[in-house]
């Protein structure tokens, strides 16, 4: 059983790893894009990521999910995981971090 401190530490590692997962159509990572709503690690080390996409019909769903899986695969003490894709609240550009806005503006 993981302690709260261990779970929080793992969640921070997961978040850090997700900065390396980019939306290939937009060119901004999924954290700065504001697609990740929550990261939860339970006491058994099971990871649940609640996230959305920029649009419900986003063709990059599989690519992003695969990228998330690769990014977190080497994090110690994770026993498994799932991505809960949610549409409420819907994504909007307001979800982006200042860094995400900067990255996006530098691309165009």
C-alpha positions, 0 to 999 in steps of 0.5 A: 500500500502506498502512502499519501506522500508516495502517491503524491510523488508518483502523481507529480512524476506522471505530470512531469512525464506528460509534458513530453506528450504533444498533440501532433496537430497543435504542437503543444504538450497535453499539460500546457494545452489543458487537456489533463484534468486530473491525475490520481494514483490509488493506494495500490499504484493504479493510475487514473488520468482524467482528460479531454480532447480539443474536440469530440471528433479529434482524430488524434485520440489513439495517438495521444493515448498511446503517447500517455502510455509510453510516457508513464510506462517507466514510472516506478510503483505504477501497477496499471492505469486507465485514461478516462476521456471526459467531455464535461467540462468541454475543453476551451482555449481558456484551459491552456497555461500561459506557457501553452499559449506562448508555445502556440503563438510561436508556432504560427 
